[in-house]
Amino acid sequence: MKCPCGCGRTIELLVIQEAKPRWDIEVDADGLPSLIPSVWLTSGCKSHFWLKRGRVIWV
């Protein structure tokens, strides 16, 4: 996914069981995705956000 801050960075999140760190993705009945836990970039733009029901919630 592209970073929602607009910096243009591509964010790759691991969702397979064996990965560490790993994110869980849930899609609700309306097709809106949520990610658990939050996404926190430690370099570049240093964005920190949640994705809940298809919306970015900034920390």
Secondary structure as UniProt FT lines:
FT   TURN            4..5
FT   TURN            17..18
FT   STRAND          24..27
FT   TURN            29..30
FT   STRAND          33..36
FT   STRAND          39..40
FT   TURN            44..45
FT   STRAND          48..52
FT   TURN            53..54
FT   STRAND          55..58
//
